[in-house]
């Protein structure tokens, strides 16, 4: 059984006939992100790759600029959840303390620590030119995705976010019951491994909302490939961020919604 899952008893019905058995289901727990002793956000997520998640969340939410801003990290397990404790260096610590004082009240999942519409709909950083990809490379990336989804293979109940490049193939993949969490875990994994995202693409098994585009822009990847369709706001945000947004990606094709110039119809060579 992979980490983050357990097998439970269940009663199934097929053609009206009952049968006892078991099914693998994903774990879900409360994850509290705590900076310098003060709680910042609590999300429900899979209790796996927790340092990747803490680092990635901190990066994609703009709370740190890089790993050097983190002084220390530890996890503390409670009966009802897990605390992910980070201590930040100055001036990040002071900036976060000031930001906390400005937050008027609680916020919902996906908008943790945000207290205004302007901040929620912020224009993400614009990505660089990055690499170009052929349709065959997009299809190769998609083909590599499913076999690497170990937790989803067992449970059929979690999302995945992955990074693929022509140089390395599938360089990293993270899974979680929450699609935002999976992408944050991927961001943290790439940062901790020192992987440059500009030469590859981000693969998503979920729909593409505006937050997924904002987080990908922070990672610096020039292309998003998702198996589902994007929202209209996600398309507008990807256009503004310079991201090539690909959706409805299947084994037999895909749809390009923004910046199609990165998709080369003929084979191209990748040079350093």
Secondary structure, DSSP 4 states (H G I P E B T S, - for coil): --TTEEEEEEEEEETTEEEEEEEEEE--EEEEEEETTEEEEEEEE-SSSHHHHHHHHHHHTTS-SSGGGEEEEEEEEETTEEEEEEEEPTTHHHHHHHHHHH--S---TTSTT--SHHHHTPPPPPP-----EEHHHHHHHHHHHHHH-HHHHHHS--EEEEEEETTTEEEEEEEESSHHHHHHHHHHHHHHHT--GGGEEEEESS-B-HHHHHHHHHHT-SEEEESSPBPHHHHHHHHHHT-EEEEEEETTEEEE-S-GGGEESS------
